[in-house]
Amino acid sequence: MGLAAALEAALADILGPEAVLTGEGAAAYAVAGLAPTAAVRPATVEQLAAVMRLAHARGLAVLPWGGGTMMGLGNPPRRYDLAVDMRHLDRVLEHEPADLTCTVEAGIAIGDLRSRLAAAGQTVGLDPPWPERATVGGTLATAIAGPRRYAWGHPRDFTIGMRVVLADGRITRAGGKVVKNVAGYDLCKLYIGSLGTLAIIVEATFKLLPLPRASAGLAFSFPGPGPACQTARELWRRGLAVTGMALQTQGGQYELLVDLGGSPGAVARSQREATELAVAQGGREAGSEPFWQEALASPVASRHLTVRLTVLPSRLAEALASLEALGPTLVVAFPTVGHIYARWPEGADARAVVGQALAVARAVGGTGVVHSWPWLAAGAPLVDVWGPPPPSAALMRRVKEAWDPAGVLAPGRMVAGI
Ligand SMILES: Cc1cc2nc3c(=O)[nH]c(=O)nc-3n(C[C@H](O)[C@H](O)[C@H](O)COP(=O)(O)OP(=O)(O)OC[C@H]3O[C@@H](n4cnc5c(N)ncnc54)[C@H](O)[C@@H]3O)c2cc1C
């Protein structure tokens, strides 16, 4: 029996043959042009633990896979034998409306979770683009907060417990189900943003939010980044009922999208004040729909070169004006967070563009990473998408070695090739 067939048989023993994909089925889980030998769909945490024991014993490289909306993020994996599709682990395990907490399996889609919580007038602070696909585990593992971060906080603020499967198959917990419960190191915070390199998240417990009683969406169009950013800052400074803001531009005009939420009175007043403010800054009401989510957070997005800059909100307009000169085809910014995504079409001189974009970030005291670099798929070792290793890289490497000494989980995807 060949190696692939032996692996398939061993996996089928654990999961049943219908939960093991090979050939074209496994090819659908390719990352940066690299397809795994097999993909599995565990239905219980115990099955997943057994898969990891097998992978660990055989030294197989494993990539967890949620909704697949952000698999292009990170360096290409150094090795890739097995994809673990988490989407069959999708139950709500506990929801305590009176305590505003819930515990869910990591493969549940955020949209599904949100609609279940909405029945109790509650929601979770995760708001990824493409919520019907993005999963809880994938969203926590990437930890990219978006336009609502300032109002709702970062996932690290409201994820209070986790259950994970370690690289060798052991199942452990971090945190718990009450709001203030961590004695010792808060390992939840370490797993959030670890991109599947330390452990596979199988459960998460969240502090929830009440759904606002009223909400509204506004859109304003501005001729340039300065007045758009000024409007956003002023909206925020006034303490209006703003839950999120995004700035999108494609072809010259800057569109500021403002989400409002709160009591009906607060939303109506904020709506009036926001419109007056935008008009005073030279803006005009626009009927635009947000296009940035689909543009930046889908498998299609990874076919483009996208750079993510992080700058102080007060320097955002300056950075946007400098980026314009580099000719991106799409720019999206979150004014209260200071994130900018800038995208160039396939065929752009990637190395030059990335260097110039990162120089823009540095010039305003910010930082930058490559969010997606499609040419990596060709296998060329072009850049570390995270940039030069940070001063803490050696310490991070030791963390990785403590959790995953055999280098089984997502090898190479993190900062400094961890
Ligand atoms: C412009 C932009 C705005 C965003 N705004 C927001 C926002 O407002 N709020 C928000 O919450 N998110 C936001 N995100 C984050 C983004 O949408 C998430 O990264 C996405 O939800 C990933 O979910 P997924 O299930 O598709 O993950 P996948 O694409 O399947 O996986 C992503 C990564 O996580 C790893 N992974 C997947 N599942 C697990 C698991 N169970 N355990 C360990 N590792 C795992 C994968 O190996 C991979 O490295 C934003 C992203 C972008 C680009």
The ligand as an SDF file (V2000), in Angstrom:
LIG
                    3D

 53 58  0  0  0  0  0  0  0  0999 V2000
  -10.9060   43.8140    5.6770 C   0  0  0  0  0  0  0  0  0  0  0  0
  -11.1860   42.8210    6.7540 C   0  0  0  0  0  0  0  0  0  0  0  0
  -12.0340   43.1510    7.7840 C   0  0  0  0  0  0  0  0  0  0  0  0
  -12.2890   42.2570    8.7830 C   0  0  0  0  0  0  0  0  0  0  0  0
  -13.1470   42.6130    9.7650 N   0  0  0  0  0  0  0  0  0  0  0  0
  -13.4240   41.7800   10.7570 C   0  0  0  0  0  0  0  0  0  0  0  0
  -14.3090   42.1520   11.8110 C   0  0  0  0  0  0  0  0  0  0  0  0
  -14.8540   43.2380   11.8050 O   0  0  0  0  0  0  0  0  0  0  0  0
  -14.5380   41.2940   12.8070 N   0  0  0  0  0  0  0  0  0  0  0  0
  -13.9590   40.0690   12.8290 C   0  0  0  0  0  0  0  0  0  0  0  0
  -14.2090   39.3110   13.7600 O   0  0  0  0  0  0  0  0  0  0  0  0
  -13.1250   39.6610   11.8310 N   0  0  0  0  0  0  0  0  0  0  0  0
  -12.8420   40.5000   10.8190 C   0  0  0  0  0  0  0  0  0  0  0  0
  -11.9960   40.1290    9.8240 N   0  0  0  0  0  0  0  0  0  0  0  0
  -11.3710   38.8390    9.9170 C   0  0  0  0  0  0  0  0  0  0  0  0
  -11.7910   37.7880    8.9200 C   0  0  0  0  0  0  0  0  0  0  0  0
  -12.9710   38.0000    8.3370 O   0  0  0  0  0  0  0  0  0  0  0  0
  -11.5690   36.4330    9.5230 C   0  0  0  0  0  0  0  0  0  0  0  0
  -10.2380   36.1950    9.3960 O   0  0  0  0  0  0  0  0  0  0  0  0
  -12.4300   35.3260    8.9450 C   0  0  0  0  0  0  0  0  0  0  0  0
  -13.5960   35.4200    9.6670 O   0  0  0  0  0  0  0  0  0  0  0  0
  -11.7810   33.9540    8.9370 C   0  0  0  0  0  0  0  0  0  0  0  0
  -12.7390   32.9290    9.1300 O   0  0  0  0  0  0  0  0  0  0  0  0
  -12.6810   31.5430    8.3450 P   0  0  0  0  0  0  0  0  0  0  0  0
  -13.4850   30.5860    9.1150 O   0  0  0  0  0  0  0  0  0  0  0  0
  -13.0350   31.7280    6.9200 O   0  0  0  0  0  0  0  0  0  0  0  0
  -11.1390   31.1840    8.4900 O   0  0  0  0  0  0  0  0  0  0  0  0
  -10.1960   30.3530    7.4700 P   0  0  0  0  0  0  0  0  0  0  0  0
   -9.9640   31.1680    6.2610 O   0  0  0  0  0  0  0  0  0  0  0  0
  -10.7520   29.0030    7.2800 O   0  0  0  0  0  0  0  0  0  0  0  0
   -8.9030   30.2560    8.3530 O   0  0  0  0  0  0  0  0  0  0  0  0
   -8.1500   31.4010    8.6560 C   0  0  0  0  0  0  0  0  0  0  0  0
   -6.9100   31.0000    9.4600 C   0  0  0  0  0  0  0  0  0  0  0  0
   -7.2930   30.4400   10.7110 O   0  0  0  0  0  0  0  0  0  0  0  0
   -6.8250   29.0920   10.8530 C   0  0  0  0  0  0  0  0  0  0  0  0
   -7.9090   28.3560   11.4960 N   0  0  0  0  0  0  0  0  0  0  0  0
   -9.1500   28.1080   10.9850 C   0  0  0  0  0  0  0  0  0  0  0  0
   -9.8920   27.4640   11.8980 N   0  0  0  0  0  0  0  0  0  0  0  0
   -9.1200   27.2930   12.9920 C   0  0  0  0  0  0  0  0  0  0  0  0
   -9.3210   26.6890   14.2780 C   0  0  0  0  0  0  0  0  0  0  0  0
  -10.4940   26.1320   14.6210 N   0  0  0  0  0  0  0  0  0  0  0  0
   -8.2870   26.6730   15.1540 N   0  0  0  0  0  0  0  0  0  0  0  0
   -7.0900   27.2300   14.8490 C   0  0  0  0  0  0  0  0  0  0  0  0
   -6.8500   27.8170   13.6550 N   0  0  0  0  0  0  0  0  0  0  0  0
   -7.8550   27.8530   12.7470 C   0  0  0  0  0  0  0  0  0  0  0  0
   -6.5150   28.6300    9.4490 C   0  0  0  0  0  0  0  0  0  0  0  0
   -5.5070   27.6550    9.4130 O   0  0  0  0  0  0  0  0  0  0  0  0
   -6.0650   29.9390    8.7830 C   0  0  0  0  0  0  0  0  0  0  0  0
   -4.7240   30.2160    9.0620 O   0  0  0  0  0  0  0  0  0  0  0  0
  -11.6900   41.0020    8.7810 C   0  0  0  0  0  0  0  0  0  0  0  0
  -10.8370   40.6530    7.7290 C   0  0  0  0  0  0  0  0  0  0  0  0
  -10.5780   41.5620    6.7200 C   0  0  0  0  0  0  0  0  0  0  0  0
   -9.6720   41.2050    5.5980 C   0  0  0  0  0  0  0  0  0  0  0  0
  1  2  1  0
  2  3  1  0
  2 52  2  0
  3  4  2  0
  4  5  1  0
  4 50  1  0
  5  6  2  0
  6  7  1  0
  6 13  1  0
  7  8  2  0
  7  9  1  0
  9 10  1  0
 10 11  2  0
 10 12  1  0
 12 13  2  0
 13 14  1  0
 14 15  1  0
 14 50  1  0
 15 16  1  0
 16 17  1  0
 16 18  1  0
 18 19  1  0
 18 20  1  0
 20 21  1  0
 20 22  1  0
 22 23  1  0
 23 24  1  0
 24 25  2  0
 24 26  1  0
 24 27  1  0
 27 28  1  0
 28 29  2  0
 28 30  1  0
 28 31  1  0
 31 32  1  0
 32 33  1  0
 33 34  1  0
 33 48  1  0
 34 35  1  0
 35 36  1  0
 35 46  1  0
 36 37  1  0
 36 45  1  0
 37 38  2  0
 38 39  1  0
 39 40  1  0
 39 45  2  0
 40 41  1  0
 40 42  2  0
 42 43  1  0
 43 44  2  0
 44 45  1  0
 46 47  1  0
 46 48  1  0
 48 49  1  0
 50 51  2  0
 51 52  1  0
 52 53  1  0
M  END
$$$$
